[in-house]
Amino acid sequence: MSVDQSFIELNARQRARALLDDGTFRELLDPFQRVASPWLERQGIVPQADDGMVVARGTIEGQSAVIVAIEGAFQGGSMGEVSGAKMASALELAAQDNRNGIATQAVLLLETGGVRLQEANLGLAAIADIHAAIVDLRRYTPVIGIVAGTVGCFGGMSIAAALCSRLIVTREARLGLNGPQVIEQEAGIAEYDSRDRPFIWSMTGGDVRYASGFVDALVEDSLQEVKNSMLSFIREGVPPHHRSDNYDYYLSKLSTFDTSVQASREVTTALFSDSATNQEDI
């Protein structure tokens, strides 16, 4: 596989394989295990045997690693009972490895619209387990999150992204708590037009999230660039502070935001322009 190829064009399994050391990819609960959500067929949806979640073990620079990759092409990367449990369990086992003296890295490839509506509370409970597992694991090793494709990362999984030790995005990526359609539905098209792609990317695109200090690296759509950025953050080790520890700073910023004015890229980047510096100083 060429290291200069598009990262976005790879599916979840190909991405995981490409980021691990050559020849070390080993998938856990692969499609042949037939571990899939029992709820989809009841909704008239054809299940996917891996439930849209790829869990791969291997090594990164010779060190034990787990990569958990969400397949954005299946159900918009939505998280259900089974897929969420696979991610949470993989992270919990990685934390257990570290406690037992087996240094194990963790990388999350996040292409997801959030909880799968067909599974509602079951999916939400699984996402809560993922949050707890990230916070536990990041004490021992940096948990690296990568958001690359246009599916983006939304809903409860955007909180998972925010909990990662380091977060890598491309310009094509999007990151936000609520997706454009959800905001439009609740607030109206005058507030947020989900069909206005330039506006959507100006608010939640990878470059504006980087400029606002919500992510740690902005890379081109290149397997080599994504991998280099991932390796750089892994080599740095656990950061002295995590972005999520600095909630007082973000709350103080939000309290000064004038909600009567239409938000824009310029407004949001100005509001959080010192967040990267502040992150290092806490």
HELIX and SHEET records of a PDB file:
HELIX    1   1 ALA A   12  LEU A   19  1                                   8    
HELIX    2   2 PRO A   31  GLN A   33  5                                   3    
HELIX    3   3 GLU A   41  GLN A   43  5                                   3    
HELIX    4   4 GLN A   75  GLY A   77  5                                   3    
HELIX    5   5 GLU A   81  ARG A   99  1                                  19    
HELIX    6   6 ALA A  120  LEU A  137  1                                  18    
HELIX    7   7 GLY A  156  LEU A  163  1                                   8    
HELIX    8   8 PRO A  180  ALA A  187  1                                   8    
HELIX    9   9 ARG A  197  THR A  204  1                                   8    
HELIX   10  10 GLY A  206  ALA A  211  1                                   6    
HELIX   11  11 LEU A  223  GLU A  236  1                                  14    
HELIX   12  12 ARG A  243  ASN A  246  5                                   4    
HELIX   13  13 TYR A  247  SER A  255  1                                   9    
HELIX   14  14 ARG A  265  LEU A  271  1                                   7    
HELIX   15  15 SER A  275  ASP A  281  1                                   7    
SHEET    1   A 7 ARG A  26  LEU A  28  0                                        
SHEET    2   A 7 MET A  53  ILE A  60 -1                                        
SHEET    3   A 7 GLN A  63  ILE A  70 -1                                        
SHEET    4   A 7 GLN A 105  LEU A 109  1                                        
SHEET    5   A 7 VAL A 143  VAL A 147  1                                        
SHEET    6   A 7 ARG A 166  THR A 170  1                                        
SHEET    7   A 7 ALA A 217  VAL A 219  1                                        
END                                                                             
